[in-house]
Amino acid sequence: MGGSLFDMKHLMWLEVNLKVNFYQPEKLEQGMIFMNSLYPGTDKEFVELWLLEEDIIEEEYDNFVNKNGFPVEMMLTLEMDNPDEADLIVAYPPEIGWIHQDDDSIREFDVDDANWIIQNNYGKVSLLIDEQAYDQDGTIYTITEDQEVIMKYQFIDDLYDDDQDWDEYLQD
């Protein structure tokens, strides 16, 4: 890709949420994603996603699901201003694919990226979209590579770092 995509005009990063939903497949296959809640009910509680390393045979399906739950699929959503409206899904599971790097290259999105975003960034991630379409009428036209969206993430505090001295402001 060599950075040519990122030289295009009218690109912007839109903050969206990485969310997971459970689903019930007919069979459990290698590569499916599952979710653990670790240290529930404590101040150390957090969620961790993990990949199934091998297919589960049909006879073991019920035991495995009883112990580990059903698999999850990831999607990207945009919160609506009206809390009574459902979030807008901006990327479905098969469309989630790439992470933007500082050098304008991209790499495949993986479960480690998802865990970092969920555990350290409150599920917030930036999605590459067409700024002109968004500014014109709010249309979210995602920029893709191989029909998969391009995301980036950083520490949530960096997203709101505007050189404002908030401590001074709050003391006034």
Secondary structure as the mmCIF struct_conf table of DSSP 4:
data_model
#
loop_
_struct_conf.conf_type_id
_struct_conf.id
_struct_conf.beg_label_comp_id
_struct_conf.beg_label_asym_id
_struct_conf.beg_label_seq_id
_struct_conf.end_label_comp_id
_struct_conf.end_label_asym_id
_struct_conf.end_label_seq_id
TURN_TY1_P TURN_TY1_P1 GLY A 2 SER A 4
HELX_RH_3T_P HELX_RH_3T_P1 LEU A 5 ASP A 7
BEND BEND1 MET A 8 HIS A 10
STRN STRN1 LEU A 11 PHE A 22
BEND BEND2 GLU A 26 LYS A 27
STRN STRN2 LEU A 28 LEU A 28
TURN_TY1_P TURN_TY1_P2 GLN A 30 GLY A 31
STRN STRN3 ILE A 33 LEU A 38
BEND BEND3 TYR A 39 TYR A 39
TURN_TY1_P TURN_TY1_P3 PRO A 40 GLY A 41
BEND BEND4 THR A 42 THR A 42
TURN_TY1_P TURN_TY1_P4 ASP A 43 LYS A 44
STRN STRN4 PHE A 46 LEU A 51
BEND BEND5 GLU A 54 GLU A 54
HELX_LH_PP_P HELX_LH_PP_P1 ASP A 55 ASP A 55
STRN STRN5 ILE A 56 ILE A 56
HELX_LH_PP_P HELX_LH_PP_P2 ILE A 57 ILE A 57
HELX_RH_3T_P HELX_RH_3T_P2 GLU A 58 GLU A 60
HELX_RH_AL_P HELX_RH_AL_P1 TYR A 61 ASN A 68
STRN STRN6 VAL A 72 LEU A 78
BEND BEND6 ASP A 81 ASN A 82
TURN_TY1_P TURN_TY1_P5 PRO A 83 ASP A 84
BEND BEND7 GLU A 85 GLU A 85
HELX_LH_PP_P HELX_LH_PP_P3 ALA A 86 ASP A 87
STRN STRN7 LEU A 88 ALA A 91
HELX_RH_3T_P HELX_RH_3T_P3 PRO A 93 GLU A 95
STRN STRN8 ILE A 96 HIS A 100
TURN_TY1_P TURN_TY1_P6 ASP A 102 ASP A 103
BEND BEND8 ASP A 104 ASP A 104
STRN STRN9 ILE A 106 GLU A 108
HELX_RH_AL_P HELX_RH_AL_P2 VAL A 111 ASN A 120
BEND BEND9 ASN A 121 ASN A 121
TURN_TY1_P TURN_TY1_P7 TYR A 122 GLY A 123
STRN STRN10 LYS A 124 ASP A 130
HELX_RH_AL_P HELX_RH_AL_P3 GLU A 131 ASP A 137
STRN STRN11 THR A 142 THR A 142
STRN STRN12 THR A 144 GLU A 145
TURN_TY1_P TURN_TY1_P8 ASP A 146 GLN A 147
STRN STRN13 GLU A 148 LYS A 152
HELX_RH_AL_P HELX_RH_AL_P4 ILE A 156 LEU A 159
TURN_TY1_P TURN_TY1_P9 TYR A 160 TYR A 160
BEND BEND10 ASP A 163 ASP A 163
HELX_RH_AL_P HELX_RH_AL_P5 TRP A 166 GLN A 171
#
